[in-house]
Amino acid sequence: MEYISDLHIHSKYSMACSRKITLAGIDSTCREKGIDLVATGDFTFPKWFSAIKEELEEIDDSGLYKLKTAEDSRVRFLLATELALIYKDGGKARRIHVMVNAPNIESVESLNQYLGKYYNLTADGRPILGLSAPELIRICHRIHPDFFVYPAHIWTPWFAVFGSKSGFDSMEECFHDQTPYVYAYETGLSSDPEMNWRLSELDGYTLLSSSDAHSLPNLGRESTVFDLSDPSFQEIRDALRDKNRQKVKYTIEFYPVEGMYHYDGHRSCGIRSTPKETKKNKGVCPVCKKPLTVGVMYRVDELADREWGYRPSNASPYIKLVELDKIIAEAFGIKSRHSQKVQAEYKKILQQAGAEIPVLKDVDLEKLKEITDPRVVEGIRRVREEDLVVEPGFDGQYGNINIFTPEEIKEKQPKLI
């Protein structure tokens, strides 16, 4: 059975995150979105961990949890958190983010007690630790051998294993003797599978996509679809470790051009630069003459040992989606996806057609025409066929995805199918 998973999210206790992110809110939003398996996020933060212990209960010794007040276990929680590691290695300052997944509440309790002796876990839901990546894995495995750790958003310039500002040039350079215990990596919003396929080293890892959501509406904007027989922490861990392509079926991707670090550039100077342009300018901003912030495309090109378009024989497929309320807002010519009109249409579609992600990728367009405005149906069609207008993000500024042309939006009458 297919399970749509989002294995990297945050709580209301992480910096720059919505105060509306509660466990009950996550459960409710996952039901709307069609997400079956979701990370708890932020389990090192004391107040959030207390909420996890008080509000969740384990499902049949599976290592997965459900909301105690929920009528069913349709939404399952996996104990997970993101940690920021800042340390020196190879004579350089390193700043990377990693995901840590725990097999049970007791193991999280032990990890939190250990880390709390040396670091301030109350400062942020994603704490900063002066630990190296290999040492973190050793600590986790001394507590419980089933902990698994993997690098988050691996290409982000500032905080990633391959980041241009403080990362490494290979997984082994980062994880050293603990590399065999790293089974997976997360693409991040600024890269998609095709970009990662250019690096042959990554063939030996399971590719994962997750939302890194800082608010409830962003849950599931990226996700990984598993085919699980009897969902458990162990089955998920083993699927990643064994690179089981039958169980890790495919990923659902954010358009990477919309990510904050897709292209190079200088936001303060209004300069967005392709890798080719950056090389031509020798990495220097043509306005202020300072070094450009190198984006994901450039960094991939720098480390790649394959040409663009290469696909490994064991690669899982992927699809790209745009959130339904964004489609509705653009179809109606409304700027905010949170407007009353957009949200009313969103809820109407879900009530009549089912959860959001299945609506975006599976529900027949003819059926949707009976439910919603034809402009919305046309928007869904264009997203499915990747018939979009894109403006790449750069230097911390999100890119833009437009479904309709400015003329169509102005006329409120796109060319319909």
C-alpha positions in Angstrom: 0.0 0.0 0.0 1.3 3.5 -0.9 2.1 5.9 1.9 2.8 9.5 1.2 5.4 10.7 3.6 6.9 14.1 4.7 9.9 13.3 6.9 11.3 16.8 7.5 9.1 19.4 9.1 9.4 21.9 12.1 7.3 22.8 15.1 6.2 26.2 16.4 9.4 26.3 18.5 11.8 26.6 15.5 13.0 30.0 14.4 10.8 31.6 11.7 8.1 29.0 12.0 4.3 29.5 12.4 2.9 29.5 15.9 0.0 27.4 14.5 2.2 24.3 14.1 0.8 21.9 16.8 0.6 18.2 16.7 -3.2 18.4 16.3 -2.7 20.9 13.5 -0.2 18.7 11.7 -2.6 15.7 11.9 -5.5 17.8 10.6 -3.4 19.2 7.7 -2.0 15.8 6.8 -5.5 14.5 6.4 -6.4 17.5 4.1 -3.2 17.0 2.1 -3.3 13.2 1.9 0.0 12.7 3.9 0.0 9.3 5.6 3.4 9.5 7.4 4.9 12.7 8.9 7.9 13.6 11.0 7.3 15.0 14.4 10.2 17.5 13.9 12.1 19.2 16.7 12.2 16.4 19.2 15.2 17.9 21.1 13.2 21.0 22.1 11.9 20.2 25.7 8.4 21.7 25.4 7.8 20.0 22.0 9.1 16.7 23.3 6.7 17.0 26.2 3.9 17.5 23.8 5.0 14.5 21.8 4.9 12.3 24.9 1.6 13.7 26.1 -0.3 13.9 22.8 1.0 10.9 20.8 0.8 7.2 21.4 2.7 4.3 19.8 0.9 2.2 17.2 1.3 -1.5 18.0 5.0 -1.4 19.0 5.8 -0.1 15.4 8.0 2.8 16.4 5.4 5.0 14.7 2.9 7.1 16.6 -0.6 8.6 16.3 -2.5 11.5 17.9 -4.3 10.1 21.0 -7.4 12.1 20.2 -7.6 10.9 16.5 -10.3 8.4 15.7 -7.9 6.4 13.6 -4.2 5.9 12.8 -4.4 7.2 9.2 -1.7 9.8 10.0 1.4 8.3 11.6 4.2 10.2 13.1 7.9 9.3 12.9 10.2 10.6 15.6 12.6 13.0 13.8 14.4 16.2 14.1 16.9 18.4 12.2 20.1 19.5 13.9 22.6 22.2 12.9 26.2 21.1 13.3 28.9 23.8 13.3 32.5 22.5 13.7 36.0 22.4 12.2 37.1 19.6 9.9 40.0 19.6 7.4 41.1 23.0 8.6 37.8 24.6 7.6 34.7 25.7 9.5 31.8 23.5 8.6 28.1 24.2 8.9 25.7 21.4 7.9 22.2 20.3 8.8 21.3 16.7 9.3 18.2 14.7 10.0 18.0 12.4 13.0 15.4 9.6 13.1 14.7 7.7 16.4 13.2 4.3 16.9 11.2 5.1 20.1 10.4 7.7 22.8 13.0 6.2 25.2 15.9 6.6 22.7 14.9 10.2 22.2 14.8 10.8 25.9 18.3 9.4 26.2 19.7 11.5 23.3 18.1 14.7 24.7 19.6 14.0 28.1 23.0 13.5 26.7 22.9 16.6 24.4 21.4 18.7 27.1 24.5 18.3 29.2 26.6 20.1 26.7 24.3 22.3 24.5 21.4 24.6 24.9 18.4 22.7 23.6 15.9 25.4 24.6 17.3 28.1 22.2 15.6 26.8 19.1 13.6 23.8 17.8 16.6 23.2 15.5 19.5 23.5 17.9 23.1 24.4 17.0 25.5 21.8 18.2 29.3 21.9 18.2 29.5 18.3 17.1 31.0 16.8 14.0 28.7 14.6 11.8 30.6 11.4 12.5 30.6 12.0 16.3 26.8 12.6 16.2 26.3 9.3 14.5 28.5 7.5 17.1 26.5 9.1 20.0 23.2 8.1 18.5 24.4 4.5 17.9 25.7 4.2 21.5 22.2 5.0 22.6 20.4 2.8 20.1 21.7 1.0 17.0 18.6 1.7 15.0 19.0 5.5 15.0 19.5 6.7 11.4 21.1 10.0 10.3 21.3 11.5 6.9 22.1 15.0 5.5 19.3 17.5 4.9 18.9 19.7 1.8 22.3 18.6 0.6 23.1 21.5 -1.8 22.0 24.6 0.2 25.0 27.0 0.1 25.2 27.9 3.8 24.1 24.7 5.7 24.6 21.5 3.7 26.9 18.7 3.2 27.7 19.8 -0.4 27.1 23.5 0.3 29.4 25.9 -1.5 30.0 28.0 1.6 31.0 25.5 4.2 30.3 22.0 2.9 32.3 19.1 1.6 33.1 17.6 -1.8 32.0 14.1 -0.9 29.9 12.2 1.6 33.0 10.3 2.9 34.9 13.6 3.4 32.0 14.6 5.7 31.0 11.4 7.5 34.5 9.7 7.5 34.3 6.2 9.1 30.6 6.6 9.8 29.7 6.9 6.1 28.4 3.2 5.9 25.7 4.2 8.4 24.4 7.0 6.2 21.7 5.4 3.9 19.9 8.4 2.4 20.0 12.1 1.5 17.5 14.8 1.1 17.3 16.7 -2.2 16.1 20.0 -0.7 13.8 22.5 -2.4 16.5 23.8 -4.7 17.3 20.5 -6.4 15.4 17.6 -7.9 16.4 14.0 -8.7 17.7 14.8 -12.2 20.2 17.2 -10.8 21.4 14.7 -8.2 21.7 11.9 -10.7 24.7 13.8 -12.2 26.8 12.8 -9.2 27.6 9.1 -9.4 28.5 8.9 -5.7 24.9 9.5 -4.8 23.8 6.2 -6.6 24.7 4.4 -3.4 22.1 6.3 -1.3 18.3 6.5 -1.2 17.0 9.8 -2.5 14.4 11.4 -0.3 12.3 14.5 -0.7 10.5 16.3 2.2 9.0 19.7 2.7 11.1 21.3 5.5 7.8 23.0 6.3 7.8 26.1 8.5 4.0 26.4 8.3 1.1 24.0 8.0 0.2 25.0 4.4 3.7 23.9 3.2 3.4 20.4 4.5 3.8 17.9 1.7 5.1 20.4 -0.9 7.8 17.8 -1.3 7.3 14.2 -0.2 8.4 10.6 -0.7 6.0 7.8 -1.5 6.6 4.4 0.1 5.0 1.1 -0.6 4.8 -0.5 2.8 3.3 -3.8 3.9 3.0 -3.2 7.6 4.3 0.4 8.3 6.9 0.6 11.1 10.0 2.5 11.9 12.0 -0.7 11.1 10.5 -1.2 7.7 11.2 2.4 6.7 14.7 2.2 8.0 15.4 -1.1 6.2 14.0 0.2 3.0 16.4 3.2 3.1 19.3 1.1 4.1 18.7 -1.5 1.5 18.0 1.0 -1.2 14.8 -0.9 -1.8 13.3 0.6 -5.0 10.1 -1.5 -4.6 9.4 0.2 -1.3 10.7 3.7 -2.0 8.5 4.2 -5.0 8.9 7.8 -6.1 9.2 11.3 -4.9 6.9 14.4 -5.3 9.0 17.4 -6.0 8.8 21.2 -5.5 9.9 22.9 -8.7 13.6 23.5 -7.8 13.7 26.8 -9.7 11.4 28.1 -7.0 14.0 27.3 -4.3 15.8 30.1 -2.6 19.3 29.0 -3.9 18.7 27.6 -7.3 20.7 30.2 -9.3 23.7 32.3 -8.2 23.3 35.9 -7.4 23.2 38.9 -5.1 19.8 39.7 -3.7 20.8 43.2 -2.5 22.1 44.1 -6.0 19.1 42.5 -7.8 21.5 40.2 -9.7 20.4 36.7 -10.7 23.1 34.7 -12.6 23.2 31.3 -14.4 26.2 29.1 -13.8 27.5 30.1 -17.2 27.2 33.8 -16.5 28.8 33.4 -13.1 31.8 31.6 -14.6 32.1 34.4 -17.3 32.2 37.0 -14.5 34.6 34.9 -12.4 32.2 34.6 -9.6 32.0 38.4 -9.0 28.9 40.5 -8.8 28.9 42.9 -11.7 27.3 45.6 -9.5 29.1 45.6 -6.1 32.2 43.6 -7.2 31.9 41.2 -4.3 31.7 37.4 -4.6 28.2 36.1 -5.7 26.3 33.6 -3.5 26.8 30.5 -5.6 23.6 28.5 -6.0 22.7 24.9 -6.3 22.9 24.6 -10.1 26.5 25.9 -10.1 27.6 23.7 -7.2 26.0 20.6 -8.9 27.9 21.5 -12.1 31.1 21.9 -10.1 30.9 18.4 -8.5 29.1 16.5 -11.3 30.9 13.6 -13.1 28.0 13.1 -15.5 26.4 15.1 -18.2 22.9 16.7 -17.8 20.2 14.2 -18.6 21.9 11.0 -17.3 19.6 8.7 -15.4 20.9 5.8 -13.2 19.5 2.4 -14.0 18.2 2.0 -10.4 16.7 5.5 -10.1 13.2 5.9 -8.7 10.8 8.2 -10.7 9.5 11.5 -9.6 6.8 14.1 -10.4 6.6 17.8 -9.8 3.5 19.6 -8.3 2.4 23.0 -7.3 0.1 23.4 -4.2 -3.6 23.4 -4.9 -4.4 26.7 -3.2 -1.6 28.4 -5.2 -3.2 27.1 -8.4 -6.6 28.4 -7.3 -5.3 31.8 -6.3 -3.6 32.3 -9.7 -6.6 31.0 -11.6 -8.8 33.5 -9.9 -6.2 36.3 -10.2 -5.9 36.6 -6.4 -2.4 37.4 -4.9 -2.8 35.6 -1.6 -3.4 31.8 -1.3 -4.8 32.5 2.1 -7.7 34.7 0.9 -11.2 33.6 2.0 -12.3 33.0 -1.6 -9.3 30.8 -2.3 -9.6 28.8 0.9 -13.4 28.3 0.3 -12.7 26.9 -3.1 -9.9 24.8 -1.8 -12.1 23.2 0.9 -14.9 22.7 -1.6 -12.6 20.7 -3.9 -11.3 18.6 -1.0 -14.8 17.8 0.2 -15.9 16.6 -3.2 -12.8 15.1 -4.7 -10.6 14.0 -1.8 -7.2 14.9 -0.3 -5.1 17.5 -2.0 -2.1 15.5 -3.3 -4.3 12.8 -5.0 -6.4 15.6 -6.5 -3.2 17.2 -8.0 -1.8 14.0 -9.4 -4.6 11.5 -9.9 -8.2 12.7 -10.1 -9.7 12.7 -13.6 -9.8 16.2 -15.0 -13.4 15.6 -16.4 -14.5 14.9 -12.8 -12.8 18.0 -11.5 -14.7 20.1 -14.2 -17.9 19.1 -12.4 -16.6 20.4 -9.1 -14.6 23.5 -9.6 -14.0 26.5 -12.0 -12.5 25.5 -15.4 -9.6 27.8 -14.8 -8.6 25.8 -11.8 -8.8 22.5 -13.8 -6.7 24.1 -16.5 -4.1 25.1 -13.9 -4.0 21.5 -12.6 -3.5 20.2 -16.2 -0.7 22.6 -16.8 1.0 21.6 -13.6 0.7 17.9 -14.5 2.3 18.6 -17.9 4.9 21.0 -16.5 3.6 23.7 -18.8 4.6 26.6 -16.6 6.5 29.9 -16.7 9.4 29.9 -14.2 11.6 32.5 -12.6 14.5 30.9 -10.7 15.3 31.8 -7.0 18.7 33.0 -5.9 20.6 34.2 -2.9 17.9 33.5 -0.4 15.0 34.8 -2.5 12.4 32.3 -3.6 11.8 31.9 -7.3 8.4 32.2 -9.0 6.2 29.7 -10.7 3.5 31.1 -12.9 0.8 28.9 -14.4 -1.0 31.5 -16.5 0.5 34.3 -18.6 0.0 37.9 -17.3 -2.5 38.4 -20.2 -4.6 35.4 -19.2 -4.7 36.6 -15.6 -5.7 40.1 -16.6 -8.4 38.8 -18.8 -9.4 36.1 -16.2 -9.9 33.8 -19.2 -7.0 31.4 -19.8 -7.0 29.3 -22.9 -8.9 26.3 -21.7 -8.4 22.6 -22.6 
